[in-house]
Amino acid sequence: MSNEILEKLFASKMKIIYKYLVKIGCSHDDAEDIVQDTLLQAIIHLEVLDPDKIVSWLFK
């Protein structure tokens, strides 16, 4: 996957994850921390992630 595609994918999905976390009761700060940690883990494990399952992995 190219960097542009990954950037767009992560940007859009991170917004959705953030909004979901706030909706279920996380504070703004906690939701931002969780999103940041999730993105970091995704970048670390990018080589072993199946491109078709990235979205489900991010929510997991």
N, C-alpha and C positions, 0 to 999 in steps of 0.2 A: 504494500500500500504506500502511496506517496505521502509525503509530509502534509501536503495541502488537504488531502482527503481526511487524514487522521485529525488534523487540526479542526476541520469543520465538524467531523463526527464527535470529537470530544467536546467541542464548544457547545454544540446543540444538546448533547446528552447530559453534560454537566449542569446545564440550566434546568433540565427536566428533573434531574436527581435533586438539585438544590430545592426546587419548588416542592417536590414530593416530601423532602425531609421537613421543610417548614410546615407543610400541610398536616403532617402527622404529629407535630408538636415540638420539633427541635427549635432551639433558639437560632437566631441569625448567625451568631458566632459559631455555634456547634455545627450548623449545617455547612458553613464555609470550610471549617476544619475537616469535616468528613469528605466533602467534595475534593479538597486539596489532597488528602491522604489517598482517596480513591484514584485520582488522576496520577499520583506518584506511583502507586502500585501498578496501575495499567501500563505506565511507561516502562517500569522495571520488567514486567512480564510480557511485554509486547511481542517478543519473538516466539513465545510459546502459545499465545492466544490465537484461537481460531477466528479469523476475520468475520465469519458469519455469526459468531456467538459473543462478540465484544460487548454488545449492549446488555445482554443478559448477565455477563460477567460483571459489568460495572454496577448493576443493581444488586448483585449478590454481595 
